Amino acid sequence: MDEEKRRIVAQSYAPGVSVSVVERRYDVNANLIFTWRRDPRYKPADDGEGALSFLSVEVVPDPPSSEPAAASDGRIEIALSNGHRVSATGSFDVDALCRVVRALGG
């Protein structure tokens, strides 16, 4: 839990990111994030190691197909900065997908 708090606090300090954005992302009250920011246990490292960065995302439509469109529950593909790619098609558990991305270093 401490590691997750550190990650949340670090994201709240990222350039261009407000505490309210982080609050909504993690469903955590903003006052709690500000409390964690004052706690030295959750202070981000100054050495840049483990520093968070946001990546630009480009959403592109599927290429046109000559076949009739098929119904699908959904598809997502995530390219991580470390070269790993995660792809999920159909119905999938978003929380499980997030855990996979975190485990791969995303």
Sequence and secondary structure as in RCSB ss.txt:
>XXXX:A:sequence
MDEEKRRIVAQSYAPGVSVSVVERRYDVNANLIFTWRRDPRYKPADDGEGALSFLSVEVVPDPPSSEPAAASDGR
IEIALSNGHRVSATGSFDVDALCRVVRALGG
>XXXX:A:secstr
 HHHHHHHHHHHTSTT  HHHHHHHHT  HHHHHHHHHSGGG   TT TT               SS     S E
EEEE TTS EEEEESS  HHHHHHHHHHTT 
